[in-house]
Amino acid sequence: MIATELRQKGVEQEQILEALETIDDGAEYQSAFSLAMKKYATMSRLESDVQIRRIQSLLQRKGFAFPVITQVIRDLGIGTEFND
């Protein structure tokens, strides 16, 4: 998603790749978790499967990878679908 936004703003591909390399896994996770927490705080009365679906959808739209999304949902403590 970041790459797409940068491309739309006219940033060259080489610069985009350089920028993406600077994003580490910890920062990506923290960003995803923060966004998910904001969403989760507004859904306290919903069933856990609805909460999971909405948070997963939000994070996917924002461009987060499935492993990051899975970890965020686990860490939020909702749903058992993601626990092995």
Secondary structure, 3 states (H helix, E strand, C coil): CHHHHHHHCCCCHHHHHHHHHCCCHHHHHHHHHHHHHHHHCCCCCCCHHHHHHHHHHHHHHCCCCHHHHHHHHHHHCCCCCCCC
